[in-house]
Amino acid sequence: MKNPVCYFEIPVTDLERAIAFYNAVFDYQFERTNIDGNEMALFPAFDQASGITGALAKGGSYVPGKQGSRIYFSVVSIKETLQKVKQAGGEVLYPETSVGAYGSVAEFEDSEGNCIALHSVN
């Protein structure tokens, strides 16, 4: 049996700004492409790694916002990642909070107005 989620897309209005933000926070390198008339910046994908990958997506049906689904990025240090978020112009929406045996979580607003979550096992 597989995990139920295989891919995600984060809506953006300014793809260049979003790429710069996510690169500053996570040090990701993106692959630019166009899929079905939509501009995309693909997050890295590693065949043997656990988890899923996705893209920053700009197009008519992609509307950034804080409401809706939450995507959790796995990080080693939430504290250090939130510092990078602030340096890149993002805002902390929910501070680092313990979820017991599951680790810790936090949420921030990205450059496009989306609410993005962080998870750490530490």
Backbone as XML, in Angstrom:
<?xml version="1.0"?>
<chain id="A" units="angstrom">
  <residue number="1" name="MET">
    <atom name="N" x="0.839" y="-1.182" z="0.000"/>
    <atom name="CA" x="0.000" y="0.000" z="0.000"/>
    <atom name="C" x="0.884" y="1.246" z="0.000"/>
  </residue>
  <residue number="2" name="LYS">
    <atom name="N" x="0.470" y="2.264" z="-0.724"/>
    <atom name="CA" x="1.222" y="3.512" z="-0.814"/>
    <atom name="C" x="0.583" y="4.579" z="0.068"/>
  </residue>
  <residue number="3" name="ASN">
    <atom name="N" x="1.398" y="5.599" z="0.418"/>
    <atom name="CA" x="0.842" y="6.768" z="1.093"/>
    <atom name="C" x="-0.123" y="7.457" z="0.142"/>
  </residue>
  <residue number="4" name="PRO">
    <atom name="N" x="-1.175" y="8.105" z="0.646"/>
    <atom name="CA" x="-2.217" y="8.631" z="-0.229"/>
    <atom name="C" x="-1.850" y="9.872" z="-1.040"/>
  </residue>
  <residue number="5" name="VAL">
    <atom name="N" x="-0.844" y="10.629" z="-0.638"/>
    <atom name="CA" x="-0.499" y="11.857" z="-1.360"/>
    <atom name="C" x="0.793" y="11.635" z="-2.138"/>
  </residue>
  <residue number="6" name="CYS">
    <atom name="N" x="0.820" y="12.087" z="-3.398"/>
    <atom name="CA" x="1.999" y="11.847" z="-4.238"/>
    <atom name="C" x="2.630" y="13.119" z="-4.798"/>
  </residue>
  <residue number="7" name="TYR">
    <atom name="N" x="1.951" y="14.265" z="-4.685"/>
    <atom name="CA" x="2.449" y="15.481" z="-5.327"/>
    <atom name="C" x="1.672" y="16.665" z="-4.764"/>
  </residue>
  <residue number="8" name="PHE">
    <atom name="N" x="2.282" y="17.858" z="-4.746"/>
    <atom name="CA" x="1.585" y="19.063" z="-4.313"/>
    <atom name="C" x="1.949" y="20.223" z="-5.220"/>
  </residue>
  <residue number="9" name="GLU">
    <atom name="N" x="1.093" y="21.247" z="-5.240"/>
    <atom name="CA" x="1.370" y="22.500" z="-5.935"/>
    <atom name="C" x="1.020" y="23.655" z="-5.012"/>
  </residue>
  <residue number="10" name="ILE">
    <atom name="N" x="1.921" y="24.612" z="-4.922"/>
    <atom name="CA" x="1.710" y="25.808" z="-4.109"/>
    <atom name="C" x="1.389" y="26.952" z="-5.067"/>
  </residue>
  <residue number="11" name="PRO">
    <atom name="N" x="0.206" y="27.548" z="-4.958"/>
    <atom name="CA" x="-0.170" y="28.635" z="-5.858"/>
    <atom name="C" x="0.683" y="29.883" z="-5.636"/>
  </residue>
  <residue number="12" name="VAL">
    <atom name="N" x="1.070" y="30.534" z="-6.734"/>
    <atom name="CA" x="1.842" y="31.768" z="-6.653"/>
    <atom name="C" x="1.317" y="32.768" z="-7.683"/>
  </residue>
  <residue number="13" name="THR">
    <atom name="N" x="1.537" y="34.051" z="-7.404"/>
    <atom name="CA" x="1.205" y="35.084" z="-8.385"/>
    <atom name="C" x="2.455" y="35.635" z="-9.049"/>
  </residue>
  <residue number="14" name="ASP">
    <atom name="N" x="3.583" y="35.557" z="-8.366"/>
    <atom name="CA" x="4.857" y="36.022" z="-8.905"/>
    <atom name="C" x="5.861" y="34.885" z="-8.764"/>
  </residue>
  <residue number="15" name="LEU">
    <atom name="N" x="6.060" y="34.146" z="-9.833"/>
    <atom name="CA" x="6.895" y="32.956" z="-9.782"/>
    <atom name="C" x="8.343" y="33.272" z="-9.417"/>
  </residue>
  <residue number="16" name="GLU">
    <atom name="N" x="8.891" y="34.347" z="-9.945"/>
    <atom name="CA" x="10.283" y="34.709" z="-9.633"/>
    <atom name="C" x="10.447" y="35.029" z="-8.146"/>
  </residue>
  <residue number="17" name="ARG">
    <atom name="N" x="9.508" y="35.788" z="-7.605"/>
    <atom name="CA" x="9.544" y="36.140" z="-6.183"/>
    <atom name="C" x="9.431" y="34.876" z="-5.321"/>
  </residue>
  <residue number="18" name="ALA">
    <atom name="N" x="8.532" y="33.984" z="-5.697"/>
    <atom name="CA" x="8.338" y="32.749" z="-4.936"/>
    <atom name="C" x="9.577" y="31.855" z="-4.998"/>
  </residue>
  <residue number="19" name="ILE">
    <atom name="N" x="10.183" y="31.743" z="-6.167"/>
    <atom name="CA" x="11.414" y="30.958" z="-6.298"/>
    <atom name="C" x="12.494" y="31.536" z="-5.393"/>
  </residue>
  <residue number="20" name="ALA">
    <atom name="N" x="12.650" y="32.849" z="-5.406"/>
    <atom name="CA" x="13.665" y="33.493" z="-4.563"/>
    <atom name="C" x="13.385" y="33.242" z="-3.081"/>
  </residue>
  <residue number="21" name="PHE">
    <atom name="N" x="12.113" y="33.308" z="-2.672"/>
    <atom name="CA" x="11.746" y="33.084" z="-1.281"/>
    <atom name="C" x="12.073" y="31.649" z="-0.858"/>
  </residue>
  <residue number="22" name="TYR">
    <atom name="N" x="11.604" y="30.670" z="-1.595"/>
    <atom name="CA" x="11.819" y="29.273" z="-1.216"/>
    <atom name="C" x="13.296" y="28.875" z="-1.319"/>
  </residue>
  <residue number="23" name="ASN">
    <atom name="N" x="14.007" y="29.478" z="-2.233"/>
    <atom name="CA" x="15.442" y="29.237" z="-2.305"/>
    <atom name="C" x="16.135" y="29.790" z="-1.069"/>
  </residue>
  <residue number="24" name="ALA">
    <atom name="N" x="15.740" y="30.982" z="-0.621"/>
    <atom name="CA" x="16.348" y="31.598" z="0.562"/>
    <atom name="C" x="16.040" y="30.818" z="1.832"/>
  </residue>
  <residue number="25" name="VAL">
    <atom name="N" x="14.835" y="30.274" z="1.932"/>
    <atom name="CA" x="14.433" y="29.547" z="3.141"/>
    <atom name="C" x="14.991" y="28.134" z="3.173"/>
  </residue>
  <residue number="26" name="PHE">
    <atom name="N" x="14.882" y="27.408" z="2.056"/>
    <atom name="CA" x="15.237" y="25.990" z="2.046"/>
    <atom name="C" x="16.467" y="25.648" z="1.211"/>
  </residue>
  <residue number="27" name="ASP">
    <atom name="N" x="17.002" y="26.618" z="0.476"/>
    <atom name="CA" x="18.152" y="26.395" z="-0.399"/>
    <atom name="C" x="17.845" y="25.372" z="-1.493"/>
  </residue>
  <residue number="28" name="TYR">
    <atom name="N" x="16.618" y="25.408" z="-2.008"/>
    <atom name="CA" x="16.219" y="24.516" z="-3.092"/>
    <atom name="C" x="16.575" y="25.123" z="-4.440"/>
  </residue>
  <residue number="29" name="GLN">
    <atom name="N" x="16.936" y="24.277" z="-5.377"/>
    <atom name="CA" x="17.116" y="24.676" z="-6.759"/>
    <atom name="C" x="15.902" y="24.167" z="-7.530"/>
  </residue>
  <residue number="30" name="PHE">
    <atom name="N" x="15.296" y="24.996" z="-8.332"/>
    <atom name="CA" x="14.059" y="24.660" z="-9.032"/>
    <atom name="C" x="14.298" y="24.420" z="-10.511"/>
  </residue>
  <residue number="31" name="GLU">
    <atom name="N" x="13.491" y="23.545" z="-11.075"/>
    <atom name="CA" x="13.471" y="23.318" z="-12.517"/>
    <atom name="C" x="12.229" y="24.011" z="-13.068"/>
  </residue>
  <residue number="32" name="ARG">
    <atom name="N" x="12.428" y="24.972" z="-13.969"/>
    <atom name="CA" x="11.313" y="25.711" z="-14.561"/>
    <atom name="C" x="10.715" y="24.904" z="-15.708"/>
  </residue>
  <residue number="33" name="THR">
    <atom name="N" x="9.382" y="24.931" z="-15.795"/>
    <atom name="CA" x="8.700" y="24.262" z="-16.894"/>
    <atom name="C" x="7.331" y="24.898" z="-17.097"/>
  </residue>
  <residue number="34" name="ASN">
    <atom name="N" x="6.659" y="24.512" z="-18.146"/>
    <atom name="CA" x="5.304" y="24.956" z="-18.429"/>
    <atom name="C" x="4.462" y="23.700" z="-18.613"/>
  </residue>
  <residue number="35" name="ILE">
    <atom name="N" x="3.403" y="23.572" z="-17.826"/>
    <atom name="CA" x="2.538" y="22.396" z="-17.903"/>
    <atom name="C" x="1.108" y="22.866" z="-18.139"/>
  </residue>
  <residue number="36" name="ASP">
    <atom name="N" x="0.555" y="22.468" z="-19.254"/>
    <atom name="CA" x="-0.826" y="22.787" z="-19.602"/>
    <atom name="C" x="-1.107" y="24.290" z="-19.511"/>
  </residue>
  <residue number="37" name="GLY">
    <atom name="N" x="-0.155" y="25.104" z="-19.968"/>
    <atom name="CA" x="-0.319" y="26.549" z="-19.984"/>
    <atom name="C" x="-0.022" y="27.241" z="-18.667"/>
  </residue>
  <residue number="38" name="ASN">
    <atom name="N" x="0.428" y="26.499" z="-17.681"/>
    <atom name="CA" x="0.754" y="27.073" z="-16.372"/>
    <atom name="C" x="2.265" y="27.082" z="-16.170"/>
  </residue>
  <residue number="39" name="GLU">
    <atom name="N" x="2.772" y="28.183" z="-15.614"/>
    <atom name="CA" x="4.195" y="28.270" z="-15.294"/>
    <atom name="C" x="4.452" y="27.494" z="-14.002"/>
  </residue>
  <residue number="40" name="MET">
    <atom name="N" x="5.473" y="26.650" z="-14.016"/>
    <atom name="CA" x="5.798" y="25.828" z="-12.853"/>
    <atom name="C" x="7.281" y="25.932" z="-12.516"/>
  </residue>
  <residue number="41" name="ALA">
    <atom name="N" x="7.566" y="25.828" z="-11.246"/>
    <atom name="CA" x="8.938" y="25.691" z="-10.752"/>
    <atom name="C" x="8.922" y="24.443" z="-9.877"/>
  </residue>
  <residue number="42" name="LEU">
    <atom name="N" x="9.539" y="23.386" z="-10.365"/>
    <atom name="CA" x="9.495" y="22.090" z="-9.695"/>
    <atom name="C" x="10.501" y="22.012" z="-8.554"/>
  </residue>
  <residue number="43" name="PHE">
    <atom name="N" x="10.034" y="21.578" z="-7.386"/>
    <atom name="CA" x="10.927" y="21.306" z="-6.262"/>
    <atom name="C" x="11.804" y="20.115" z="-6.628"/>
  </residue>
  <residue number="44" name="PRO">
    <atom name="N" x="12.942" y="19.950" z="-5.974"/>
    <atom name="CA" x="13.789" y="18.795" z="-6.258"/>
    <atom name="C" x="13.044" y="17.494" z="-5.982"/>
  </residue>
  <residue number="45" name="ALA">
    <atom name="N" x="13.408" y="16.469" z="-6.715"/>
    <atom name="CA" x="12.837" y="15.131" z="-6.512"/>
    <atom name="C" x="13.987" y="14.125" z="-6.523"/>
  </residue>
  <residue number="46" name="PHE">
    <atom name="N" x="13.997" y="13.279" z="-5.534"/>
    <atom name="CA" x="15.040" y="12.264" z="-5.410"/>
    <atom name="C" x="14.381" y="10.899" z="-5.397"/>
  </residue>
  <residue number="47" name="ASP">
    <atom name="N" x="14.721" y="10.065" z="-6.368"/>
    <atom name="CA" x="14.048" y="8.782" z="-6.563"/>
    <atom name="C" x="14.015" y="7.896" z="-5.320"/>
  </residue>
  <residue number="48" name="GLN">
    <atom name="N" x="15.085" y="7.810" z="-4.591"/>
    <atom name="CA" x="15.155" y="6.893" z="-3.457"/>
    <atom name="C" x="14.769" y="7.537" z="-2.123"/>
  </residue>
  <residue number="49" name="ALA">
    <atom name="N" x="14.397" y="8.802" z="-2.127"/>
    <atom name="CA" x="14.069" y="9.513" z="-0.887"/>
    <atom name="C" x="12.608" y="9.290" z="-0.499"/>
  </residue>
  <residue number="50" name="SER">
    <atom name="N" x="12.323" y="9.359" z="0.795"/>
    <atom name="CA" x="10.942" y="9.267" z="1.252"/>
    <atom name="C" x="10.268" y="10.618" z="1.083"/>
  </residue>
  <residue number="51" name="GLY">
    <atom name="N" x="8.964" y="10.640" z="1.182"/>
    <atom name="CA" x="8.216" y="11.881" z="1.052"/>
    <atom name="C" x="7.790" y="12.150" z="-0.381"/>
  </residue>
  <residue number="52" name="ILE">
    <atom name="N" x="7.217" y="13.325" z="-0.604"/>
    <atom name="CA" x="6.713" y="13.690" z="-1.927"/>
    <atom name="C" x="7.386" y="14.976" z="-2.390"/>
  </residue>
  <residue number="53" name="THR">
    <atom name="N" x="7.163" y="15.312" z="-3.625"/>
    <atom name="CA" x="7.658" y="16.572" z="-4.161"/>
    <atom name="C" x="6.503" y="17.306" z="-4.821"/>
  </residue>
  <residue number="54" name="GLY">
    <atom name="N" x="6.775" y="18.518" z="-5.293"/>
    <atom name="CA" x="5.722" y="19.306" z="-5.902"/>
    <atom name="C" x="6.291" y="20.478" z="-6.665"/>
  </residue>
  <residue number="55" name="ALA">
    <atom name="N" x="5.492" y="21.524" z="-6.768"/>
    <atom name="CA" x="5.898" y="22.667" z="-7.579"/>
    <atom name="C" x="5.274" y="23.952" z="-7.056"/>
  </residue>
  <residue number="56" name="LEU">
    <atom name="N" x="5.925" y="25.054" z="-7.381"/>
    <atom name="CA" x="5.308" y="26.366" z="-7.292"/>
    <atom name="C" x="4.551" y="26.521" z="-8.602"/>
  </residue>
  <residue number="57" name="ALA">
    <atom name="N" x="3.303" y="26.964" z="-8.557"/>
    <atom name="CA" x="2.474" y="26.970" z="-9.761"/>
    <atom name="C" x="1.791" y="28.316" z="-9.963"/>
  </residue>
  <residue number="58" name="LYS">
    <atom name="N" x="1.946" y="28.874" z="-11.170"/>
    <atom name="CA" x="1.320" y="30.138" z="-11.537"/>
    <atom name="C" x="0.414" y="29.906" z="-12.739"/>
  </residue>
  <residue number="59" name="GLY">
    <atom name="N" x="-0.838" y="30.260" z="-12.593"/>
    <atom name="CA" x="-1.802" y="30.097" z="-13.676"/>
    <atom name="C" x="-3.177" y="30.544" z="-13.211"/>
  </residue>
  <residue number="60" name="GLY">
    <atom name="N" x="-4.130" y="30.530" z="-14.111"/>
    <atom name="CA" x="-5.470" y="31.033" z="-13.834"/>
    <atom name="C" x="-6.179" y="30.388" z="-12.661"/>
  </residue>
  <residue number="61" name="SER">
    <atom name="N" x="-5.976" y="29.101" z="-12.433"/>
    <atom name="CA" x="-6.686" y="28.422" z="-11.342"/>
    <atom name="C" x="-5.897" y="28.405" z="-10.035"/>
  </residue>
  <residue number="62" name="TYR">
    <atom name="N" x="-4.703" y="28.974" z="-10.028"/>
    <atom name="CA" x="-3.858" y="28.975" z="-8.830"/>
    <atom name="C" x="-4.004" y="30.303" z="-8.091"/>
  </residue>
  <residue number="63" name="VAL">
    <atom name="N" x="-4.671" y="30.254" z="-6.940"/>
    <atom name="CA" x="-4.933" y="31.446" z="-6.151"/>
    <atom name="C" x="-4.325" y="31.261" z="-4.762"/>
  </residue>
  <residue number="64" name="PRO">
    <atom name="N" x="-3.256" y="32.004" z="-4.460"/>
    <atom name="CA" x="-2.644" y="31.885" z="-3.139"/>
    <atom name="C" x="-3.602" y="32.305" z="-2.025"/>
  </residue>
  <residue number="65" name="GLY">
    <atom name="N" x="-3.405" y="31.732" z="-0.841"/>
    <atom name="CA" x="-4.215" y="32.120" z="0.307"/>
    <atom name="C" x="-3.843" y="31.316" z="1.541"/>
  </residue>
  <residue number="66" name="LYS">
    <atom name="N" x="-4.283" y="31.792" z="2.697"/>
    <atom name="CA" x="-3.984" y="31.114" z="3.961"/>
    <atom name="C" x="-4.991" y="30.018" z="4.283"/>
  </residue>
  <residue number="67" name="GLN">
    <atom name="N" x="-6.150" y="30.053" z="3.677"/>
    <atom name="CA" x="-7.158" y="29.051" z="3.941"/>
    <atom name="C" x="-6.912" y="27.804" z="3.095"/>
  </residue>
  <residue number="68" name="GLY">
    <atom name="N" x="-7.461" y="26.698" z="3.496"/>
    <atom name="CA" x="-7.295" y="25.480" z="2.706"/>
    <atom name="C" x="-6.265" y="24.544" z="3.292"/>
  </residue>
  <residue number="69" name="SER">
    <atom name="N" x="-5.772" y="23.669" z="2.468"/>
    <atom name="CA" x="-4.844" y="22.623" z="2.889"/>
    <atom name="C" x="-3.524" y="23.199" z="3.389"/>
  </residue>
  <residue number="70" name="ARG">
    <atom name="N" x="-2.867" y="22.462" z="4.270"/>
    <atom name="CA" x="-1.539" y="22.830" z="4.761"/>
    <atom name="C" x="-0.528" y="21.819" z="4.235"/>
  </residue>
  <residue number="71" name="ILE">
    <atom name="N" x="0.560" y="22.323" z="3.724"/>
    <atom name="CA" x="1.675" y="21.483" z="3.303"/>
    <atom name="C" x="2.745" y="21.592" z="4.377"/>
  </residue>
  <residue number="72" name="TYR">
    <atom name="N" x="3.264" y="20.462" z="4.827"/>
    <atom name="CA" x="4.296" y="20.446" z="5.862"/>
    <atom name="C" x="5.634" y="20.092" z="5.231"/>
  </residue>
  <residue number="73" name="PHE">
    <atom name="N" x="6.606" y="20.977" z="5.405"/>
    <atom name="CA" x="7.974" y="20.708" z="4.987"/>
    <atom name="C" x="8.732" y="20.154" z="6.182"/>
  </residue>
  <residue number="74" name="SER">
    <atom name="N" x="9.424" y="19.063" z="5.978"/>
    <atom name="CA" x="10.235" y="18.457" z="7.022"/>
    <atom name="C" x="11.566" y="19.193" z="7.092"/>
  </residue>
  <residue number="75" name="VAL">
    <atom name="N" x="11.935" y="19.637" z="8.305"/>
    <atom name="CA" x="13.182" y="20.367" z="8.500"/>
    <atom name="C" x="13.913" y="19.823" z="9.722"/>
  </residue>
  <residue number="76" name="VAL">
    <atom name="N" x="15.203" y="20.076" z="9.784"/>
    <atom name="CA" x="16.001" y="19.661" z="10.937"/>
    <atom name="C" x="15.728" y="20.600" z="12.109"/>
  </residue>
  <residue number="77" name="SER">
    <atom name="N" x="15.694" y="21.905" z="11.853"/>
    <atom name="CA" x="15.501" y="22.893" z="12.915"/>
    <atom name="C" x="14.412" y="23.885" z="12.526"/>
  </residue>
  <residue number="78" name="ILE">
    <atom name="N" x="13.298" y="23.838" z="13.217"/>
    <atom name="CA" x="12.230" y="24.807" z="12.959"/>
    <atom name="C" x="12.700" y="26.214" z="13.299"/>
  </residue>
  <residue number="79" name="LYS">
    <atom name="N" x="13.409" y="26.367" z="14.410"/>
    <atom name="CA" x="13.891" y="27.686" z="14.828"/>
    <atom name="C" x="14.737" y="28.329" z="13.732"/>
  </residue>
  <residue number="80" name="GLU">
    <atom name="N" x="15.707" y="27.597" z="13.190"/>
    <atom name="CA" x="16.574" y="28.144" z="12.136"/>
    <atom name="C" x="15.789" y="28.420" z="10.862"/>
  </residue>
  <residue number="81" name="THR">
    <atom name="N" x="14.852" y="27.559" z="10.533"/>
    <atom name="CA" x="14.057" y="27.760" z="9.320"/>
    <atom name="C" x="13.177" y="28.994" z="9.453"/>
  </residue>
  <residue number="82" name="LEU">
    <atom name="N" x="12.564" y="29.198" z="10.622"/>
    <atom name="CA" x="11.740" y="30.393" z="10.815"/>
    <atom name="C" x="12.576" y="31.670" z="10.755"/>
  </residue>
  <residue number="83" name="GLN">
    <atom name="N" x="13.826" y="31.605" z="11.200"/>
    <atom name="CA" x="14.714" y="32.769" z="11.064"/>
    <atom name="C" x="14.925" y="33.097" z="9.589"/>
  </residue>
  <residue number="84" name="LYS">
    <atom name="N" x="15.120" y="32.066" z="8.770"/>
    <atom name="CA" x="15.292" y="32.274" z="7.325"/>
    <atom name="C" x="14.017" y="32.812" z="6.699"/>
  </residue>
  <residue number="85" name="VAL">
    <atom name="N" x="12.870" y="32.326" z="7.156"/>
    <atom name="CA" x="11.580" y="32.830" z="6.671"/>
    <atom name="C" x="11.500" y="34.335" z="6.896"/>
  </residue>
  <residue number="86" name="LYS">
    <atom name="N" x="11.806" y="34.784" z="8.109"/>
    <atom name="CA" x="11.742" y="36.219" z="8.437"/>
    <atom name="C" x="12.739" y="37.017" z="7.605"/>
  </residue>
  <residue number="87" name="GLN">
    <atom name="N" x="13.952" y="36.492" z="7.435"/>
    <atom name="CA" x="14.972" y="37.184" z="6.631"/>
    <atom name="C" x="14.551" y="37.296" z="5.170"/>
  </residue>
  <residue number="88" name="ALA">
    <atom name="N" x="13.755" y="36.327" z="4.690"/>
    <atom name="CA" x="13.304" y="36.335" z="3.298"/>
    <atom name="C" x="12.014" y="37.126" z="3.112"/>
  </residue>
  <residue number="89" name="GLY">
    <atom name="N" x="11.490" y="37.728" z="4.196"/>
    <atom name="CA" x="10.296" y="38.559" z="4.091"/>
    <atom name="C" x="9.005" y="37.865" z="4.469"/>
  </residue>
  <residue number="90" name="GLY">
    <atom name="N" x="9.088" y="36.628" z="4.933"/>
    <atom name="CA" x="7.894" y="35.915" z="5.370"/>
    <atom name="C" x="7.525" y="36.271" z="6.802"/>
  </residue>
  <residue number="91" name="GLU">
    <atom name="N" x="6.381" y="35.768" z="7.239"/>
    <atom name="CA" x="5.874" y="36.067" z="8.577"/>
    <atom name="C" x="5.538" y="34.771" z="9.304"/>
  </residue>
  <residue number="92" name="VAL">
    <atom name="N" x="5.933" y="34.675" z="10.562"/>
    <atom name="CA" x="5.582" y="33.518" z="11.377"/>
    <atom name="C" x="4.117" y="33.656" z="11.783"/>
  </residue>
  <residue number="93" name="LEU">
    <atom name="N" x="3.313" y="32.634" z="11.456"/>
    <atom name="CA" x="1.893" y="32.648" z="11.794"/>
    <atom name="C" x="1.593" y="31.825" z="13.036"/>
  </residue>
  <residue number="94" name="TYR">
    <atom name="N" x="2.360" y="30.771" z="13.243"/>
    <atom name="CA" x="2.163" y="29.861" z="14.380"/>
    <atom name="C" x="3.547" y="29.441" z="14.835"/>
  </residue>
  <residue number="95" name="PRO">
    <atom name="N" x="3.945" y="29.818" z="16.050"/>
    <atom name="CA" x="5.317" y="29.549" z="16.493"/>
    <atom name="C" x="5.569" y="28.063" z="16.693"/>
  </residue>
  <residue number="96" name="GLU">
    <atom name="N" x="6.835" y="27.725" z="16.818"/>
    <atom name="CA" x="7.196" y="26.325" z="17.046"/>
    <atom name="C" x="6.448" y="25.804" z="18.276"/>
  </residue>
  <residue number="97" name="THR">
    <atom name="N" x="5.764" y="24.692" z="18.081"/>
    <atom name="CA" x="4.927" y="24.109" z="19.122"/>
    <atom name="C" x="5.112" y="22.604" z="19.139"/>
  </residue>
  <residue number="98" name="SER">
    <atom name="N" x="5.297" y="22.045" z="20.312"/>
    <atom name="CA" x="5.452" y="20.597" z="20.455"/>
    <atom name="C" x="4.122" y="19.899" z="20.185"/>
  </residue>
  <residue number="99" name="VAL">
    <atom name="N" x="4.200" y="18.788" z="19.471"/>
    <atom name="CA" x="3.036" y="17.919" z="19.280"/>
    <atom name="C" x="3.343" y="16.546" z="19.885"/>
  </residue>
  <residue number="100" name="GLY">
    <atom name="N" x="4.057" y="16.590" z="21.004"/>
    <atom name="CA" x="4.366" y="15.382" z="21.767"/>
    <atom name="C" x="5.299" y="14.441" z="21.023"/>
  </residue>
  <residue number="101" name="ALA">
    <atom name="N" x="4.937" y="13.196" z="20.973"/>
    <atom name="CA" x="5.771" y="12.168" z="20.347"/>
    <atom name="C" x="5.959" y="12.392" z="18.843"/>
  </residue>
  <residue number="102" name="TYR">
    <atom name="N" x="5.146" y="13.250" z="18.242"/>
    <atom name="CA" x="5.237" y="13.522" z="16.805"/>
    <atom name="C" x="6.265" y="14.589" z="16.460"/>
  </residue>
  <residue number="103" name="GLY">
    <atom name="N" x="6.851" y="15.242" z="17.465"/>
    <atom name="CA" x="7.854" y="16.269" z="17.219"/>
    <atom name="C" x="7.312" y="17.658" z="17.457"/>
  </residue>
  <residue number="104" name="SER">
    <atom name="N" x="7.667" y="18.592" z="16.565"/>
    <atom name="CA" x="7.233" y="19.982" z="16.669"/>
    <atom name="C" x="6.755" y="20.479" z="15.315"/>
  </residue>
  <residue number="105" name="VAL">
    <atom name="N" x="5.885" y="21.481" z="15.341"/>
    <atom name="CA" x="5.364" y="22.088" z="14.118"/>
    <atom name="C" x="5.389" y="23.609" z="14.244"/>
  </residue>
  <residue number="106" name="ALA">
    <atom name="N" x="5.268" y="24.285" z="13.130"/>
    <atom name="CA" x="5.139" y="25.743" z="13.075"/>
    <atom name="C" x="4.510" y="26.077" z="11.725"/>
  </residue>
  <residue number="107" name="GLU">
    <atom name="N" x="4.029" y="27.314" z="11.577"/>
    <atom name="CA" x="3.468" y="27.752" z="10.303"/>
    <atom name="C" x="3.973" y="29.157" z="9.977"/>
  </residue>
  <residue number="108" name="PHE">
    <atom name="N" x="4.125" y="29.421" z="8.672"/>
    <atom name="CA" x="4.531" y="30.754" z="8.238"/>
    <atom name="C" x="3.786" y="31.150" z="6.979"/>
  </residue>
  <residue number="109" name="GLU">
    <atom name="N" x="3.757" y="32.457" z="6.717"/>
    <atom name="CA" x="3.194" y="32.974" z="5.478"/>
    <atom name="C" x="4.344" y="33.170" z="4.505"/>
  </residue>
  <residue number="110" name="ASP">
    <atom name="N" x="4.198" y="32.609" z="3.310"/>
    <atom name="CA" x="5.260" y="32.747" z="2.310"/>
    <atom name="C" x="5.131" y="34.068" z="1.560"/>
  </residue>
  <residue number="111" name="SER">
    <atom name="N" x="5.955" y="34.263" z="0.558"/>
    <atom name="CA" x="5.973" y="35.518" z="-0.202"/>
    <atom name="C" x="4.697" y="35.763" z="-0.979"/>
  </residue>
  <residue number="112" name="GLU">
    <atom name="N" x="3.883" y="34.717" z="-1.158"/>
    <atom name="CA" x="2.680" y="34.823" z="-1.979"/>
    <atom name="C" x="1.398" y="34.893" z="-1.154"/>
  </residue>
  <residue number="113" name="GLY">
    <atom name="N" x="1.518" y="34.775" z="0.181"/>
    <atom name="CA" x="0.341" y="34.831" z="1.039"/>
    <atom name="C" x="-0.202" y="33.472" z="1.438"/>
  </residue>
  <residue number="114" name="ASN">
    <atom name="N" x="0.535" y="32.398" z="1.139"/>
    <atom name="CA" x="0.111" y="31.049" z="1.533"/>
    <atom name="C" x="0.568" y="30.739" z="2.946"/>
  </residue>
  <residue number="115" name="CYS">
    <atom name="N" x="-0.200" y="29.914" z="3.645"/>
    <atom name="CA" x="0.198" y="29.402" z="4.945"/>
    <atom name="C" x="0.903" y="28.066" z="4.708"/>
  </residue>
  <residue number="116" name="ILE">
    <atom name="N" x="2.175" y="27.993" z="5.064"/>
    <atom name="CA" x="2.989" y="26.799" z="4.878"/>
    <atom name="C" x="3.442" y="26.322" z="6.262"/>
  </residue>
  <residue number="117" name="ALA">
    <atom name="N" x="3.460" y="25.020" z="6.462"/>
    <atom name="CA" x="3.800" y="24.472" z="7.770"/>
    <atom name="C" x="5.175" y="23.792" z="7.739"/>
  </residue>
  <residue number="118" name="LEU">
    <atom name="N" x="5.756" y="23.699" z="8.923"/>
    <atom name="CA" x="7.034" y="23.017" z="9.114"/>
    <atom name="C" x="6.856" y="21.899" z="10.140"/>
  </residue>
  <residue number="119" name="HIS">
    <atom name="N" x="7.637" y="20.836" z="9.990"/>
    <atom name="CA" x="7.626" y="19.739" z="10.956"/>
    <atom name="C" x="9.061" y="19.317" z="11.219"/>
  </residue>
  <residue number="120" name="SER">
    <atom name="N" x="9.341" y="19.042" z="12.475"/>
    <atom name="CA" x="10.639" y="18.520" z="12.870"/>
    <atom name="C" x="10.419" y="17.419" z="13.897"/>
  </residue>
  <residue number="121" name="VAL">
    <atom name="N" x="11.194" y="16.353" z="13.801"/>
    <atom name="CA" x="11.080" y="15.264" z="14.770"/>
    <atom name="C" x="11.807" y="15.595" z="16.049"/>
  </residue>
  <residue number="122" name="ASN">
    <atom name="N" x="12.656" y="16.619" z="16.045"/>
    <atom name="CA" x="13.433" y="17.006" z="17.243"/>
    <atom name="C" x="12.575" y="17.713" z="18.249"/>
  </residue>
</chain>
